[in-house]
Amino acid sequence: MSQENSKPSCVVGLCVRNNEIGLPKTFDNLMAIRSLFDEFTVIAFYNKSIDRSLGILKNESRLEVIIIDDGDTRMNSRIMNIARARNGILEWIRVNKPDVDYFIMMDSNSYSCQGDIRPEILGKYLTDKYTKDWDSLSFARIPYYDLWAYSDNAIQLGCWTYPTRLMRYVRSGITAYTYQNVIEKHINNTIFNKKNENELVAVDSAFCGFAIYKTKIFINHEYLGYLDPSLFDKNKLVQNLRRFPPLQPDGRPVNIQGKLVDCEHRAFHLAAKKYSNARIMVAKDQLFGPFRQPDS
């Protein structure tokens, strides 16, 4: 921030493809937090859609919205496409607003950020009392749905590194669903532990639809759509592999060196921790109000 007590500047990144349902509420929520910042720019990395997404982006008049039109460029992996979009947003920031104080990555789908946002919660964590303790900040959710992006302590690998089922002759092993149960229990014992009076919980990776980042810490890192073992804390990864060894459905070990598809947020967070000493935090406060997915 340029002057004491001035409001910070912020860029919000949206990855948009067929997000007609979620975009209106996403923009309503962004309008609700607009007053927390001085400069406030929305960058929408748009991929060709079959719905009204582009029209909604073009017609949003309340906010400054810059559209990066990616045309119909598609990669084989959905996660690689999302990683590419997020990296496109980061590149725009590097070129156009390298000195912006914060950037936000926010999902604009039909469920992630559709509850009413609570500006007072975000404003609380933008005060000097809290900003000294975090470099990346996401927020608690009930239920905490984004288990794939989550890493902490002996839980390092993503849940979909594990098979959805094992062959009947495999006598022991962990599936993605049993591993998710392990993650949920860990989250209940940390983020939702009422005995822990700390308002911020340190993790290795977390997202859950919305996270705010200090630009100077994260701007030179990138999103990957695959697992990169070199980014993990070696001791934590060893604990993960010993306690929860990933197997293929037939019982053979999973080769984690083989660029397995993985949540794009994990590599981004782990690289920032390893090379920039980033503090990845989850606030116990819930930033979004309840939201019930409409019946289809």
C-alpha positions in Angstrom: 0.0 0.0 0.0 1.3 3.4 -0.9 0.3 5.4 2.2 -0.4 4.5 5.8 -4.1 3.6 6.4 -4.9 3.6 2.7 -6.9 0.8 1.2 -5.0 -1.9 -0.6 -5.2 -2.7 -4.3 -6.4 -6.0 -5.6 -6.8 -8.1 -8.8 -9.5 -10.8 -8.9 -8.9 -13.8 -11.2 -11.8 -15.8 -12.6 -11.5 -18.8 -14.8 -14.6 -18.9 -17.0 -16.0 -21.7 -19.2 -19.7 -22.4 -19.2 -20.3 -20.5 -15.9 -23.5 -18.8 -16.8 -25.2 -20.0 -13.6 -22.5 -18.9 -11.2 -21.3 -15.6 -12.7 -24.1 -13.3 -11.6 -23.8 -14.2 -7.9 -20.0 -14.1 -8.2 -20.2 -10.5 -9.4 -22.7 -9.6 -6.7 -20.2 -10.9 -4.1 -17.3 -9.1 -5.7 -19.4 -5.9 -5.5 -19.9 -6.5 -1.8 -16.2 -6.5 -1.1 -15.3 -3.8 -3.6 -15.2 -1.1 -0.9 -12.4 -2.9 1.0 -10.0 -2.0 -1.8 -8.8 1.1 -3.6 -7.9 -0.3 -7.0 -10.0 -3.3 -7.9 -9.8 -5.1 -11.2 -11.4 -8.4 -12.3 -9.6 -10.5 -14.9 -11.7 -13.1 -16.5 -9.8 -15.8 -18.4 -12.5 -16.9 -20.8 -12.6 -20.1 -22.8 -15.2 -20.6 -25.5 -18.5 -21.6 -23.9 -21.8 -22.8 -25.1 -23.8 -20.7 -22.7 -24.2 -17.0 -21.9 -20.9 -16.6 -20.0 -19.3 -14.2 -22.4 -22.3 -12.0 -22.5 -22.5 -11.8 -18.7 -18.8 -10.8 -18.6 -19.2 -8.1 -21.2 -22.4 -6.7 -19.6 -21.0 -6.4 -16.1 -21.0 -2.6 -15.7 -20.4 -2.2 -11.9 -16.8 -3.5 -11.9 -13.8 -3.1 -14.1 -13.7 -6.4 -16.0 -10.9 -7.3 -18.4 -11.6 -10.4 -20.5 -8.7 -12.5 -21.7 -10.3 -14.4 -24.6 -8.6 -17.8 -24.9 -10.8 -18.9 -27.8 -11.3 -22.6 -28.0 -7.9 -23.7 -26.8 -8.2 -27.0 -25.0 -5.8 -29.4 -23.4 -6.4 -33.1 -22.7 -6.8 -32.6 -19.0 -9.5 -30.4 -17.4 -7.1 -29.6 -14.6 -4.4 -28.6 -17.0 -6.9 -26.2 -18.6 -7.6 -24.6 -15.3 -3.9 -24.4 -14.4 -3.3 -22.7 -17.8 -6.1 -20.2 -17.1 -4.8 -19.3 -13.7 -1.3 -18.9 -15.1 -2.7 -16.6 -17.8 -4.2 -14.4 -15.0 -0.9 -14.4 -13.2 0.9 -13.4 -16.4 -1.5 -10.5 -16.9 -0.7 -9.3 -13.4 3.0 -9.5 -14.0 2.8 -7.4 -17.1 0.1 -4.9 -16.2 -0.1 -4.6 -12.4 3.1 -6.1 -10.8 2.8 -3.8 -7.8 -0.8 -4.7 -6.9 -0.9 -5.6 -3.2 -3.1 -8.7 -3.4 -4.7 -11.0 -5.9 -7.7 -13.2 -5.3 -8.4 -16.5 -7.1 -12.1 -17.1 -7.0 -14.2 -19.9 -8.5 -17.2 -18.7 -10.5 -19.0 -22.0 -10.9 -22.5 -22.8 -9.7 -21.6 -23.8 -6.1 -18.2 -22.6 -4.8 -18.9 -18.9 -4.1 -22.7 -18.7 -4.3 -23.5 -18.0 -0.7 -23.7 -14.4 0.5 -20.2 -13.2 1.1 -19.4 -11.5 4.4 -17.3 -8.4 3.7 -16.6 -7.9 7.4 -14.8 -11.2 7.6 -12.5 -10.4 4.7 -12.0 -6.9 6.0 -11.0 -8.3 9.4 -8.2 -10.3 7.9 -7.0 -7.3 5.8 -6.1 -5.4 9.0 -2.5 -5.1 10.2 -3.4 -7.3 13.1 -3.8 -10.3 10.8 -1.9 -9.5 7.6 1.4 -9.9 9.4 0.6 -13.6 9.9 -0.5 -14.8 6.5 0.7 -14.7 2.8 -2.2 -16.8 1.5 -5.5 -16.9 3.1 -8.5 -19.1 2.5 -11.5 -19.7 4.7 -13.4 -22.5 6.5 -16.5 -24.0 5.0 -19.2 -26.2 6.4 -19.0 -28.7 4.8 -15.4 -28.3 3.8 -15.8 -29.5 0.3 -12.4 -28.9 -1.4 -10.5 -31.9 -0.1 -8.5 -32.3 -3.2 -6.6 -29.0 -2.8 -5.9 -29.8 0.9 -2.4 -30.8 2.2 -1.1 -30.7 5.8 1.4 -32.7 7.8 1.1 -36.4 6.8 -1.7 -35.6 4.4 0.3 -34.4 1.4 -1.0 -36.3 -1.7 -4.3 -35.4 -3.2 -7.3 -37.7 -2.6 -7.6 -38.6 -6.3 -4.0 -40.0 -6.3 -5.8 -43.0 -4.8 -8.1 -45.4 -6.7 -11.8 -45.1 -6.4 -11.9 -48.9 -5.8 -9.5 -51.8 -5.4 -9.7 -55.2 -7.0 -11.3 -57.8 -4.7 -8.1 -59.8 -4.4 -6.2 -56.8 -3.0 -6.4 -57.5 0.7 -5.4 -54.2 2.1 -5.2 -50.7 0.7 -6.6 -47.2 0.7 -9.2 -45.8 -1.7 -9.8 -42.2 -2.5 -12.9 -42.3 -0.3 -11.2 -43.7 2.8 -8.4 -41.1 2.3 -11.0 -38.4 2.1 -12.3 -39.6 5.5 -8.8 -39.2 6.9 -8.7 -35.7 5.5 -12.1 -34.7 6.9 -11.1 -36.1 10.3 -7.9 -34.0 10.2 -9.7 -30.9 9.2 -12.2 -31.4 12.1 -9.3 -31.7 14.5 -7.6 -28.6 13.3 -9.7 -26.0 11.5 -12.9 -26.9 13.4 -11.2 -27.7 16.7 -12.9 -25.4 19.2 -10.2 -26.1 21.8 -7.7 -24.4 19.4 -8.1 -20.7 20.1 -6.0 -19.6 17.1 -8.0 -17.9 14.4 -5.6 -18.9 11.7 -4.6 -22.5 11.0 -1.3 -23.1 9.1 -1.5 -25.7 6.3 0.5 -26.7 3.3 -2.2 -26.2 0.8 -5.9 -25.1 0.9 -8.3 -23.3 -1.4 -12.1 -24.1 -1.2 -13.2 -21.7 -3.9 -11.7 -18.4 -2.7 -8.2 -17.4 -1.6 -6.4 -14.1 -1.3 -2.6 -13.9 -1.9 0.1 -11.3 -1.3 1.3 -10.6 -4.8 5.0 -10.1 -3.9 5.2 -13.6 -2.4 3.3 -15.6 -5.1 3.6 -13.7 -8.4 6.6 -15.7 -9.7 5.2 -19.1 -9.0 2.9 -21.1 -11.3 0.0 -23.5 -11.2 0.6 -27.1 -12.4 -2.0 -29.7 -13.2 0.2 -32.6 -12.2 2.0 -33.9 -9.2 5.6 -32.7 -8.7 7.2 -34.7 -5.9 10.2 -32.2 -5.8 7.9 -29.5 -4.2 6.9 -31.5 -1.2 8.6 -31.4 2.2 10.5 -34.7 2.1 9.7 -35.7 5.7 6.0 -35.0 5.3 5.8 -36.9 2.0 7.6 -39.9 3.5 5.1 -39.9 6.4 2.2 -39.8 3.9 3.7 -42.7 1.8 4.2 -44.8 4.9 0.9 -44.2 6.6 -1.3 -44.0 3.4 0.6 -45.7 0.6 -1.2 -45.1 -2.8 -2.0 -48.2 -4.8 -3.3 -48.9 -8.2 -6.6 -50.9 -8.3 -4.7 -54.1 -8.8 -2.5 -53.5 -5.8 0.7 -52.3 -7.5 2.2 -49.1 -6.0 1.4 -45.8 -7.7 4.4 -44.1 -9.3 4.2 -40.6 -8.0 7.1 -39.6 -10.2 5.0 -40.1 -13.3 3.4 -36.6 -13.5 0.0 -37.8 -12.2 -2.9 -35.4 -12.6 -3.2 -33.4 -9.5 -5.0 -30.3 -8.1 -3.4 -27.2 -9.6 -3.4 -25.4 -6.2 -1.1 -27.8 -4.5 1.9 -27.2 -6.6 1.3 -23.4 -6.5 1.2 -23.4 -2.7 4.0 -25.9 -2.1 6.3 -24.0 -4.5 5.6 -20.8 -2.7 6.3 -22.4 0.7 9.5 -24.0 -0.5 11.0 -21.1 -2.4 9.4 -18.0 -0.9 8.7 -19.2 2.7 5.0 -18.5 2.1 2.6 -18.9 5.1 -0.5 -20.7 3.8 -3.3 -20.1 6.3 -6.9 -21.0 6.7 -9.2 -18.7 8.7 -11.6 -20.4 11.0 -14.2 -17.8 10.1 -16.6 -18.7 7.2 -16.4 -16.0 4.4 -19.5 -17.3 2.7 -23.0 -17.8 4.0 -24.9 -21.1 3.5 -25.8 -22.1 0.0 -28.0 -24.9 -1.2 -27.4 -26.2 -4.6 -30.6 -25.9 -6.6 -32.3 -29.2 -7.6 -31.6 -29.9 -11.3 
